[in-house]
Amino acid sequence: MSANLRPQSRKLTSIALFLVLAAVFGIAFTQWPLYSENQNTKFLQGLAGAGYGHLEDDWLANTLDPLPAFSFVVRMTYALFAEPLFYVYHALLLGIYLYSIIGIASYVYPRLRDTGPRAVFITLIIALHASLLPPFSSSVLGVSLGWLLQAGVANQYLFNPVFQPSTFGVLLVLSIYVFLRGRPFWAAFVAAIAAIFHSTYLPSAAVLTLAYVLVTFW
């Protein structure tokens, strides 16, 4: 009986640790209030479908939805739960990003699997993404190092301080980690989910899947 409980206990501990790190990373990275920046345009059709105010009469809300999966999440969340849950979604996705970065780094550098180096690495990653806290903050360096770490050319970022479809790009990072764990089919599945939530990630998901196929057959 006790032997059977140990794996369960380890799983619960891992889940609890993930939630704590996601919360800490989310607080350090900071989130803006709902509907800041261009988030309102991403939420429009989902909120209209949920009966938010008079949005169902809006012309744009009645055009073809380019983000049906994200709009479905928005519609169901607003209809069945409460708006603050969107902050939780964002924090969980940030947690997935942190978890994936740690996993990939630990695969490449086995020493990071030890408790001490791992704790230092996690602290460094969180500090690098903490836009308001010294020593790596924008106010000190004049640029956010955390932003440079996850933003590509033409300012195409995986995530920013508001929850939107692009945030699901962190699943591409998770996909790489899952592949390194020896699960190519699950890795391709996770990459596909990112593409489902934002079609911009279709080429990236396709290239990753092709790479998994080539490496697997090699």
Solvent accessible surface area in square Angstrom, and as a share of the most:
residue,aa,sasa,rsa
1,M,181,0.81
2,S,70,0.45
3,A,64,0.50
4,N,111,0.57
5,L,97,0.48
6,R,145,0.53
7,P,58,0.37
8,Q,108,0.48
9,S,61,0.40
10,R,154,0.56
11,K,138,0.59
12,L,124,0.61
13,T,87,0.51
14,S,68,0.44
15,I,97,0.49
16,A,52,0.40
17,L,100,0.50
18,F,50,0.21
19,L,89,0.44
20,V,88,0.51
21,L,34,0.17
22,A,3,0.02
23,A,50,0.39
24,V,68,0.39
25,F,0,0.00
26,G,6,0.06
27,I,135,0.69
28,A,9,0.07
29,F,13,0.05
30,T,31,0.18
31,Q,53,0.24
32,W,107,0.37
33,P,96,0.60
34,L,35,0.18
35,Y,66,0.25
36,S,27,0.18
37,E,106,0.48
38,N,57,0.29
39,Q,2,0.01
40,N,79,0.40
41,T,78,0.46
42,K,49,0.21
43,F,0,0.00
44,L,24,0.12
45,Q,31,0.14
46,G,0,0.00
47,L,8,0.04
48,A,10,0.08
49,G,50,0.48
50,A,24,0.19
51,G,48,0.47
52,Y,75,0.29
53,G,54,0.52
54,H,152,0.68
55,L,45,0.22
56,E,84,0.38
57,D,109,0.57
58,D,54,0.28
59,W,197,0.69
60,L,87,0.43
61,A,15,0.12
62,N,107,0.55
63,T,49,0.29
64,L,168,0.84
65,D,40,0.21
66,P,99,0.62
67,L,25,0.13
68,P,86,0.54
69,A,23,0.18
70,F,0,0.00
71,S,3,0.02
72,F,107,0.45
73,V,35,0.20
74,V,0,0.00
75,R,72,0.26
76,M,67,0.30
77,T,3,0.02
78,Y,67,0.25
79,A,60,0.46
80,L,122,0.61
81,F,135,0.56
82,A,54,0.42
83,E,47,0.21
84,P,86,0.54
85,L,52,0.26
86,F,1,0.00
87,Y,75,0.28
88,V,71,0.41
89,Y,52,0.20
90,H,0,0.00
91,A,20,0.15
92,L,63,0.31
93,L,13,0.06
94,L,0,0.00
95,G,2,0.02
96,I,38,0.19
97,Y,8,0.03
98,L,1,0.00
99,Y,95,0.36
100,S,0,0.00
101,I,44,0.22
102,I,6,0.03
103,G,5,0.04
104,I,37,0.19
105,A,14,0.11
106,S,8,0.05
107,Y,110,0.42
108,V,85,0.49
109,Y,140,0.53
110,P,78,0.49
111,R,180,0.66
112,L,26,0.13
113,R,138,0.50
114,D,79,0.41
115,T,117,0.68
116,G,43,0.41
117,P,38,0.24
118,R,83,0.30
119,A,53,0.41
120,V,103,0.59
121,F,39,0.16
122,I,22,0.11
123,T,89,0.52
124,L,79,0.40
125,I,15,0.08
126,I,22,0.11
127,A,28,0.21
128,L,28,0.14
129,H,3,0.01
130,A,1,0.01
131,S,34,0.22
132,L,129,0.64
133,L,100,0.50
134,P,96,0.60
135,P,82,0.51
136,F,53,0.22
137,S,1,0.00
138,S,44,0.28
139,S,106,0.68
140,V,90,0.52
141,L,86,0.43
142,G,68,0.65
143,V,66,0.38
144,S,24,0.16
145,L,50,0.25
146,G,1,0.01
147,W,67,0.23
148,L,105,0.52
149,L,100,0.50
150,Q,12,0.05
151,A,23,0.17
152,G,47,0.45
153,V,136,0.78
154,A,86,0.67
155,N,94,0.48
156,Q,117,0.52
157,Y,49,0.19
158,L,33,0.17
159,F,0,0.00
160,N,3,0.01
161,P,19,0.12
162,V,3,0.01
163,F,4,0.02
164,Q,4,0.02
165,P,1,0.00
166,S,14,0.09
167,T,0,0.00
168,F,23,0.09
169,G,0,0.00
170,V,0,0.00
171,L,16,0.08
172,L,17,0.08
173,V,20,0.12
174,L,30,0.15
175,S,0,0.00
176,I,62,0.32
177,Y,26,0.10
178,V,24,0.14
179,F,34,0.14
180,L,50,0.25
181,R,131,0.48
182,G,57,0.55
183,R,137,0.50
184,P,38,0.24
185,F,178,0.74
186,W,154,0.54
187,A,0,0.00
188,A,29,0.22
189,F,109,0.46
190,V,18,0.10
191,A,0,0.00
192,A,43,0.34
193,I,47,0.24
194,A,0,0.00
195,A,10,0.08
196,I,111,0.56
197,F,31,0.13
198,H,37,0.16
199,S,68,0.44
200,T,79,0.46
201,Y,20,0.08
202,L,102,0.51
203,P,88,0.55
204,S,48,0.31
205,A,8,0.06
206,A,62,0.48
207,V,99,0.57
208,L,35,0.17
209,T,47,0.28
210,L,105,0.52
211,A,40,0.31
212,Y,12,0.05
213,V,67,0.39
214,L,110,0.54
215,V,89,0.51
216,T,78,0.45
217,F,170,0.71
218,W,259,0.91
